[in-house]
Amino acid sequence: MARHRILLIGLLLWALAMIVPDLARVARPLGSFGFYANNDGLIYDVAGPFSDAKASPAWKAGLREADRIDLARMRCFPYDAATCGTALAVLGGVQYVLPGHSATISLVSPADTPPRQVTLVAEETPTNWLARGVLILDEIAGILVVLAAAWLVWTRPGRMSWGFFLYVIWFNPGQGYVFYALLQQWPLALLAQDGAACLAQAAGFAGLLQFALRVPADEIDPAWRPLERALPLVAVVFATAFLASFGSVLGYGTENITRMVLLAGFAVDLCALIILIMRRRSQTPEDYQRVRWVIWGCLIGLPAFLIADISLSTTLLRTRWGDFTPPEDVVDLLYLVNGILCLFVFEAIRRPRVVSVAIPLRRVTILGLVLSIPALLLHHEADSIREHLDLPSWAWLGIGAALLYLISRLHETTVHLVDRYFNRALDRIEAQLEQAIARAGNAAAIDRLLADEPFRAFRLASAATFRRAGAVFRRHEDADGWVDCATRTLRANDPMLAPLPNGVPFNVGDDDADDARLPPGLRRPILAVPVANRLRCFAVTLYGPHASGTDLDTNERAMLARLGDSAADAYAQLEEAALRARIAALEHELSRSPRADR
């Protein structure tokens, strides 16, 4: 165990070392030579991150699209530090370097002409407030994902948690441009890092399959064991392919290999989806809902990451029918989508039950739309805005922070409005139940309205109301999901009911449910709603999860809490009416007694 934790700490530090330095790009962007070249040495873009090609150092130096880097003269072996460092800094798609970094590039020359070389000096890349904001979100999400996966391994060591951790070491939204730019000063160290990155990507694909085979309880069906035993071979095959894709620094064109190995990632993702879909049949309802979160993570998250990687590392999306490469701002959003979905997967593993996957997906979609629209606009108008507002970098950073705050508020408002749209049926149910509770003629009717109606409306696994009777809470009738449960009374001092005096809904822990001998399995209550006012607690209603296995969501919990408040008023009115009737009866008896006549 100690050795595993030492390995975990080492891998965690390495993963964080790759992505944390990129936070520096928020304040100071990196530099660029102003061109991109693929792994065949083909220069396919001579503007690079500069919106105007004439501002690009490459364009100024005479580089044009379709020029080719001479791989034979730019290879790393026989080793020359300057040549190798330049090859690592310019080949393989989008690359960044430290501002002011210089490089001499050898180009392929026509026959019978002298060799051609171009010396470039990197200039700081332009940026905008939205790009900085998305970068911050990417980095925060990347750090959180890596730390969350490491926490799972630390607290729940096993093949499942290790598989997830190996996957997110590489497939997280954090970016490593600053880390690689710093290593360009030591080409051999950068070569070693590239080799380790190849192994990490291969381990990530194998880790995803390992995770899919065992999620959510770290258990595997015997029928899947042969595939699990084959995972080391899968990792070796991918590691070999990834290492081969770096053959460009050895003088070989490897663009096609790079494309194939990244496209093979979709095949791995498809295999993981098939495994998850086939395994879900044997899951309990609660675990089935957790697996659904993982399925959607594989369906959207990894493909988004692979599309972003293909856009930055290859020319696959530059076709004869047009260039379908998304802007770099949109690519960063694709990384962010993958990171958010990885966090959802972490929550699905950490929690015993989850809400419907439609809720987080809806919110991720809203976030993507809120961010993508300004990203596309600023991609085309950033330079024009900068020309009209000539401000220092720190001022742009402040403007970016303010606008990101406005975007976050817009996101919250949009989520609220969308939730209101999807919760219209919930609002109708609440209004109907409040009216019915107000008209209830006795306490037993209120008991049924608190339990039976939400049970049917929300399709719950169980629901029961316990009304106070002295020092205990008593269930007077058989309730849905409680028919075969002998528990009819709960002591007011029962540990499970310790939060009751606070007067707000609280979760029922599994240990508490066992101690109180509540219904087992899916019918086990998960939420206790006090029916209380400021002076007295009249009852407590226990609700189970949805019969589908999903947890009660935030809106449903809030509605049940308001329903409890309405029921408390109704109980109080019934007690007041009963007390008034009793007082009236006693006064009537007193008025008829002989002593009253005297």
C-alpha positions in Angstrom: 0.0 0.0 0.0 2.8 2.4 0.9 4.5 1.8 -2.5 1.2 2.5 -4.3 0.8 5.8 -2.5 4.4 6.8 -3.3 3.7 6.1 -6.9 0.4 8.0 -6.7 2.1 11.1 -5.2 4.8 11.0 -7.9 2.3 10.8 -10.7 0.1 13.4 -9.2 3.0 15.9 -8.9 4.0 15.2 -12.5 0.5 15.7 -13.7 0.2 19.0 -11.8 3.6 20.2 -13.0 2.4 19.9 -16.6 -0.7 22.0 -16.2 -0.3 24.4 -13.2 2.4 26.6 -14.9 0.0 27.5 -17.7 -1.9 29.8 -15.2 1.0 32.2 -15.9 -0.4 32.6 -19.5 -3.3 34.5 -18.0 -1.0 37.4 -17.1 1.6 37.0 -19.8 1.0 35.1 -23.0 3.7 32.9 -24.5 5.5 33.7 -27.8 5.1 32.2 -31.3 7.1 32.0 -34.5 3.9 32.7 -36.4 3.5 29.4 -38.3 2.3 25.8 -37.8 3.8 22.7 -39.3 2.5 19.2 -39.2 4.6 16.0 -38.5 5.5 15.7 -42.2 7.2 19.1 -42.0 4.4 20.8 -44.1 3.9 24.4 -43.2 0.1 24.8 -43.4 -0.4 28.1 -41.6 1.9 31.2 -41.7 -0.3 33.4 -39.5 -0.4 31.1 -36.4 -2.0 32.8 -33.5 -1.8 36.2 -35.2 -5.0 37.3 -36.8 -3.1 39.1 -39.5 -0.5 37.2 -41.4 1.6 40.3 -41.9 2.1 40.5 -38.1 3.5 37.0 -38.1 7.3 36.6 -37.7 7.2 33.7 -40.2 5.4 35.8 -42.8 7.9 38.6 -42.4 10.8 36.1 -42.8 9.4 34.9 -46.1 7.7 31.6 -45.1 4.6 30.7 -47.0 2.0 28.0 -46.9 3.1 24.7 -48.6 6.8 25.3 -47.6 8.3 22.3 -46.0 10.7 21.9 -43.1 13.7 19.6 -44.1 13.2 16.8 -41.6 16.5 15.2 -42.6 18.4 18.3 -41.6 16.3 19.1 -38.5 16.5 15.7 -36.8 17.6 15.3 -33.2 20.2 12.5 -33.9 23.1 13.0 -34.4 22.4 15.3 -31.5 22.7 19.0 -31.8 21.0 20.9 -29.0 19.9 23.9 -31.1 18.6 21.8 -34.0 16.8 19.3 -31.8 15.3 22.1 -29.7 14.0 23.8 -32.8 12.5 20.6 -34.2 10.7 19.9 -31.0 9.4 23.5 -30.9 8.0 23.8 -34.4 6.8 20.3 -35.5 3.5 18.8 -34.6 0.9 21.5 -35.0 0.2 24.3 -32.6 3.3 25.1 -30.6 4.3 28.0 -28.4 7.7 29.2 -27.1 9.0 31.7 -24.7 8.9 35.3 -26.1 12.2 36.3 -27.7 13.2 32.7 -28.3 15.1 32.4 -31.6 15.3 29.4 -34.0 16.9 28.6 -37.3 14.8 26.4 -39.5 16.0 24.4 -42.5 13.6 24.3 -45.4 13.3 21.9 -48.3 14.8 23.6 -51.4 14.2 22.8 -55.0 16.8 20.7 -56.7 20.1 22.4 -57.8 19.5 25.3 -55.3 21.5 26.0 -52.2 20.0 24.9 -48.8 17.5 27.4 -47.4 17.5 28.5 -43.8 15.3 31.0 -42.0 16.0 32.5 -38.6 12.9 33.5 -36.6 12.4 35.3 -33.2 9.2 34.5 -31.3 6.9 37.4 -30.6 4.3 37.5 -27.8 1.0 36.1 -29.0 -2.2 38.3 -29.0 -5.0 37.3 -26.7 -8.4 38.6 -25.4 -10.3 38.5 -22.2 -12.4 35.6 -23.2 -9.4 33.4 -24.1 -7.9 34.3 -20.7 -11.1 33.4 -18.9 -11.5 30.1 -20.7 -7.9 29.3 -19.9 -8.5 30.0 -16.2 -11.5 27.6 -16.3 -9.5 25.0 -18.2 -6.7 25.1 -15.7 -9.0 25.1 -12.6 -11.0 22.2 -14.1 -7.8 20.3 -14.9 -6.4 20.7 -11.5 -9.6 19.7 -9.8 -10.0 16.6 -12.0 -6.5 15.4 -11.3 -6.8 16.0 -7.6 -10.3 14.3 -7.5 -9.0 11.2 -9.3 -6.0 11.1 -6.9 -8.3 11.4 -3.9 -10.3 8.4 -5.2 -7.1 6.3 -5.5 -6.0 7.4 -2.0 -9.3 6.6 -0.3 -10.6 3.7 -2.5 -7.5 2.1 -3.9 -8.3 -0.5 -6.6 -8.2 -1.1 -10.3 -11.2 1.1 -11.0 -9.9 4.2 -9.2 -6.4 3.6 -10.7 -7.9 3.3 -14.2 -9.7 6.7 -13.8 -6.6 8.3 -12.4 -4.4 7.1 -15.3 -7.0 8.4 -17.7 -7.2 11.9 -16.3 -3.4 12.3 -15.9 -3.4 13.1 -19.6 -7.0 13.5 -20.7 -7.8 16.5 -18.6 -8.5 20.1 -19.7 -5.4 21.6 -18.2 -2.8 22.8 -20.8 0.9 22.3 -20.8 2.3 25.0 -23.1 4.3 26.8 -20.5 5.8 23.6 -19.1 6.9 22.5 -22.6 8.1 26.0 -23.5 10.3 26.0 -20.4 11.7 22.5 -21.2 12.7 23.7 -24.7 15.8 25.1 -23.1 16.9 21.5 -22.4 16.1 19.5 -25.5 17.0 16.1 -24.0 14.7 16.8 -21.0 11.9 17.7 -23.5 12.6 14.5 -25.4 12.2 12.5 -22.2 9.0 14.4 -21.4 7.6 13.6 -24.9 8.4 9.9 -24.3 6.7 10.0 -20.9 3.7 11.8 -22.5 3.4 8.9 -25.0 3.3 6.4 -22.2 0.8 8.5 -20.3 -1.6 8.7 -23.3 -1.3 4.9 -23.8 -1.9 4.3 -20.1 -4.9 6.7 -20.3 -6.6 4.7 -23.0 -6.0 1.4 -21.2 -7.1 3.1 -17.9 -10.4 4.1 -19.5 -11.2 0.6 -20.5 -10.2 -0.7 -17.0 -12.4 1.9 -15.5 -15.3 0.9 -17.8 -15.0 -2.7 -16.8 -15.3 -2.1 -13.0 -17.3 1.1 -12.5 -19.1 1.9 -10.1 -18.3 -0.7 -7.4 -14.8 -1.8 -8.5 -16.3 -5.3 -9.4 -15.9 -7.2 -12.6 -18.0 -9.9 -14.1 -16.0 -13.1 -14.8 -17.0 -12.9 -18.5 -14.9 -9.6 -18.8 -11.7 -10.9 -17.2 -10.0 -11.9 -20.5 -10.4 -8.4 -21.8 -9.0 -7.0 -18.5 -6.0 -9.3 -18.8 -5.4 -8.0 -22.3 -5.3 -4.3 -21.3 -1.4 -4.3 -20.8 -1.1 -5.3 -24.4 -3.5 -2.5 -25.5 -1.3 -0.1 -23.6 1.9 -1.4 -25.2 0.3 -1.1 -28.7 -0.7 2.5 -28.1 2.6 3.4 -26.5 4.4 2.1 -29.6 2.1 4.1 -31.9 2.4 7.3 -29.9 6.2 6.9 -29.8 6.3 6.3 -33.6 4.3 9.6 -34.1 7.4 11.4 -32.8 9.5 10.0 -35.5 9.4 13.5 -37.2 12.3 14.6 -34.9 14.3 11.6 -36.2 13.8 12.7 -39.8 10.7 10.7 -40.7 7.3 12.1 -41.7 4.7 10.8 -39.3 1.6 12.9 -40.0 -0.4 9.8 -41.0 0.7 7.9 -37.9 -0.4 10.8 -35.7 -3.8 11.0 -37.3 -4.3 7.2 -37.0 -3.4 7.0 -33.4 -5.6 9.9 -32.4 -8.5 8.5 -34.5 -7.9 5.1 -32.7 -8.9 7.0 -29.6 -12.5 7.1 -30.9 -12.3 3.3 -31.2 -11.2 3.0 -27.6 -14.1 5.3 -26.6 -16.5 3.2 -28.5 -15.3 0.1 -26.8 -15.7 1.7 -23.4 -19.3 2.8 -24.3 -20.1 -0.8 -25.5 -18.7 -2.2 -22.2 -20.7 0.3 -20.1 -24.0 -0.3 -22.0 -23.7 -4.1 -21.8 -22.7 -4.0 -18.1 -25.6 -1.7 -17.1 -28.1 -4.6 -17.3 -26.6 -6.2 -14.2 -26.6 -3.1 -12.1 -28.9 -2.1 -9.3 -31.2 0.9 -10.1 -28.9 3.3 -8.2 -25.7 2.0 -9.8 -27.4 2.0 -13.2 -28.0 5.8 -12.8 -24.3 6.3 -11.8 -23.2 4.3 -14.9 -25.4 6.6 -17.0 -23.3 9.5 -15.9 -20.1 7.7 -17.0 -21.8 6.7 -20.4 -22.5 10.4 -21.1 -19.0 11.3 -20.1 -17.6 8.8 -22.6 -20.2 9.9 -25.2 -19.2 13.6 -25.1 -16.1 14.1 -23.0 -13.4 12.0 -24.6 -14.6 12.7 -28.2 -14.5 16.5 -27.4 -10.9 16.1 -26.2 -9.9 14.1 -29.2 -11.4 16.6 -31.7 -9.5 19.3 -29.9 -6.2 17.3 -30.1 -6.7 16.5 -33.7 -7.4 20.2 -34.5 -4.2 21.3 -32.7 -1.8 18.5 -33.7 -2.7 17.5 -37.2 -4.1 18.8 -40.5 -6.8 16.2 -40.7 -9.6 18.7 -40.6 -8.1 20.7 -43.4 -9.8 19.0 -46.3 -10.3 19.6 -50.0 -13.8 20.6 -49.2 -12.8 23.3 -46.8 -11.0 23.9 -43.5 -13.1 22.6 -40.6 -10.6 23.3 -37.9 -12.3 25.2 -35.1 -10.8 28.4 -33.7 -8.4 27.9 -30.8 -10.9 29.6 -28.4 -13.5 26.9 -29.4 -10.8 24.2 -29.0 -10.2 25.4 -25.4 -14.0 25.1 -24.8 -13.9 21.5 -26.0 -11.2 20.7 -23.5 -13.3 22.4 -20.8 -16.4 20.3 -21.7 -14.3 17.1 -21.2 -13.0 18.4 -17.9 -16.5 19.2 -16.6 -17.8 15.8 -17.6 -14.8 14.2 -15.8 -15.9 16.0 -12.7 -19.4 14.6 -13.2 -17.9 11.1 -13.5 -16.0 11.6 -10.2 -19.2 12.6 -8.5 -21.0 9.5 -9.9 -18.2 7.3 -8.3 -18.1 9.2 -5.0 -21.8 9.3 -4.3 -24.0 6.3 -3.7 -26.7 7.8 -5.8 -27.0 10.7 -8.3 -29.7 12.8 -9.8 -30.9 12.3 -13.4 -28.0 12.9 -15.8 -30.2 15.2 -17.8 -29.8 17.9 -15.2 -26.0 18.4 -15.4 -26.0 17.9 -19.1 -28.5 20.7 -19.5 -26.3 23.0 -17.4 -23.2 22.1 -19.3 -25.0 22.8 -22.6 -26.1 26.2 -21.3 -22.5 27.0 -20.2 -21.1 26.0 -23.6 -23.6 28.2 -25.4 -23.0 31.1 -23.1 -19.3 30.9 -23.7 -19.1 29.9 -27.3 -21.1 32.8 -28.7 -18.7 35.5 -27.4 -15.8 33.2 -28.2 -16.7 33.2 -31.9 -17.4 36.9 -32.0 -14.1 37.8 -30.3 -12.2 35.5 -32.6 -13.0 37.8 -35.5 -13.2 41.2 -33.7 -10.5 41.0 -31.0 -7.9 43.0 -33.0 -10.4 45.7 -33.9 -11.5 46.0 -30.3 -7.8 46.2 -29.2 -7.1 49.0 -31.8 -10.0 51.1 -30.5 -9.1 50.5 -26.8 -5.4 50.8 -26.4 -5.0 49.6 -22.8 -2.2 47.9 -20.9 -2.3 44.2 -20.2 -3.3 44.5 -16.6 -6.3 46.6 -17.6 -7.4 44.0 -20.1 -7.1 41.4 -17.3 -9.4 43.4 -15.1 -11.9 43.9 -17.9 -11.8 40.2 -18.6 -12.4 39.4 -15.0 -15.4 41.7 -14.9 -16.9 40.3 -18.1 -16.4 36.8 -16.9 -18.3 37.7 -13.8 -21.1 39.0 -16.0 -21.1 35.8 -18.1 -21.3 33.7 -14.9 -24.3 35.7 -13.8 -25.8 35.3 -17.2 -25.2 31.5 -16.9 -26.9 31.4 -13.5 -29.9 33.4 -14.8 -30.2 31.2 -17.8 -30.1 28.1 -15.8 -32.7 29.5 -13.4 -35.0 30.3 -16.3 -34.5 26.9 -18.0 -35.1 25.1 -14.7 -38.3 27.1 -14.3 -39.4 25.9 -17.7 -38.7 22.3 -17.0 -40.2 22.5 -13.5 -43.6 23.8 -14.6 -45.2 20.4 -13.8 -43.5 20.5 -10.4 -44.9 23.9 -9.7 -48.4 22.7 -10.6 -48.1 19.7 -8.3 -47.0 21.9 -5.4 -49.9 24.3 -5.9 -52.4 21.5 -6.0 -51.0 19.8 -2.9 -50.9 23.0 -0.9 -54.6 23.6 -1.6 -55.4 20.0 -0.7 -53.5 20.3 2.6 -55.2 23.5 3.4 -58.6 21.8 2.9 -57.7 18.6 4.8 -60.2 17.9 7.5 -58.0 15.7 9.7 -54.4 14.9 10.5 -54.6 11.5 8.8 -55.5 13.2 5.5 -52.4 15.5 5.8 -50.3 12.5 6.5 -51.4 10.9 3.3 -51.0 14.1 1.3 -47.4 14.5 2.5 -46.4 10.9 1.6 -48.8 9.4 -1.0 -49.0 12.3 -3.4 -45.3 13.0 -3.8 -44.8 9.2 -4.0 -47.0 9.1 -7.1 -46.0 12.4 -8.6 -42.3 11.9 -8.4 -42.4 8.1 -8.8 -40.6 7.5 -5.6 -39.5 4.1 -4.2 -41.0 4.9 -0.8 -42.6 7.7 1.3 -44.1 7.7 4.8 -45.2 10.3 7.4 -44.5 9.9 11.1 -46.7 12.1 13.2 -45.7 13.2 16.7 -47.3 11.5 19.7 -45.6 12.5 22.9 -42.0 11.4 22.9 -42.3 9.4 19.7 -43.2 9.8 16.0 -45.8 7.3 14.9 -46.8 6.0 11.5 -50.6 5.4 11.7 -51.1 3.8 8.3 -49.3 1.5 5.9 -47.3 3.7 3.5 -46.0 3.2 0.0 -42.7 1.2 0.2 -43.3 0.4 3.9 -45.9 -2.3 3.7 -43.6 -5.1 4.9 -41.6 -2.9 7.3 -42.4 -3.4 11.0 -41.1 0.0 12.0 -44.1 2.1 13.1 -42.6 4.4 15.6 -39.4 6.5 15.8 -38.1 7.9 19.1 -37.7 11.6 19.2 -34.2 11.1 20.5 -33.3 8.6 17.8 -29.8 9.5 16.5 -31.2 9.5 13.0 -33.5 12.4 14.0 -30.8 14.5 15.7 -31.0 17.3 13.0 -34.8 17.5 13.5 -34.8 20.5 15.8 -33.1 22.6 13.1 -36.4 22.5 11.2 -34.8 22.0 7.8 -34.7 18.9 5.5 -31.7 16.6 6.0 -30.2 13.5 4.4 -30.7 10.1 6.0 -27.5 8.2 6.1 -27.3 4.5 5.3 -26.0 3.7 8.8 -28.8 5.7 10.4 -31.3 3.8 8.3 -29.9 0.4 9.4 -30.1 1.4 13.1 -33.7 2.5 12.8 -34.7 -0.6 10.9 -36.1 1.2 7.9 -36.9 -0.4 4.5 -33.8 -1.8 2.8 -32.4 -1.5 -0.7 -33.9 1.0 -3.1 -36.8 1.8 -0.7 -34.4 3.0 2.0 -35.3 6.7 2.8 -32.7 9.3 1.8 -34.4 12.5 2.9 -36.2 13.6 6.1 -38.5 16.6 5.9 -39.5 18.1 9.3 -43.1 19.3 9.4 -42.5 22.1 11.9 -43.1 25.8 12.6 -41.0 28.0 14.9 -42.6 26.5 18.0 -43.2 22.8 17.4 -42.4 19.9 15.2 -45.7 18.1 14.3 -44.3 15.3 12.1 -41.5 14.1 9.9 -41.8 12.7 6.4 -39.2 10.2 5.1 -38.8 10.0 1.3 -36.9 7.4 -0.7 -35.2 8.0 -4.1 -36.9 7.7 -7.4 -38.0 4.2 -8.4 -35.5 4.6 -11.3 -32.7 4.9 -8.8 -32.0 8.6 -9.2 -31.6 10.9 -6.2 -34.0 13.7 -5.5 -32.8 16.8 -7.2 -32.5 20.3 -5.7 -35.8 21.6 -7.0 -37.7 18.5 -5.7 -36.1 18.8 -2.3 -37.0 22.5 -2.1 -40.6 21.7 -3.1 -40.9 19.0 -0.4 -39.5 21.5 2.2 -42.1 24.1 1.3 -44.8 21.4 1.4 -43.7 20.5 4.9 -44.0 24.2 6.0 -47.6 24.3 4.5 -48.5 21.0 6.3 -47.2 22.4 9.6 -49.6 25.3 9.3 -52.4 22.9 8.5 -51.6 20.7 11.6 -51.5 23.8 13.8 -54.9 25.0 12.5 -56.4 21.5 13.1 -55.0 21.5 16.7 -56.2 25.1 17.2 -59.7 24.1 15.9 -59.7 21.0 18.1 -58.6 23.1 21.1 -61.2 25.7 20.5 -63.9 23.0 20.2 -62.8 21.5 23.4 -62.8 24.8 25.2 -66.2 25.5 23.9 -67.5 22.1 25.1 -66.0 22.7 28.5 -67.6 26.1 28.8 -70.9 24.6 27.7 -70.6 21.9 30.4 -69.6 24.5 33.0 -72.5 26.7 32.1 -75.0 23.8 32.7 -73.6 22.7 36.0 -75.5 23.6 39.3 -72.6 25.5 40.6 -72.8 27.8 37.5 -76.4 28.7 38.5 -75.3 30.0 41.9 
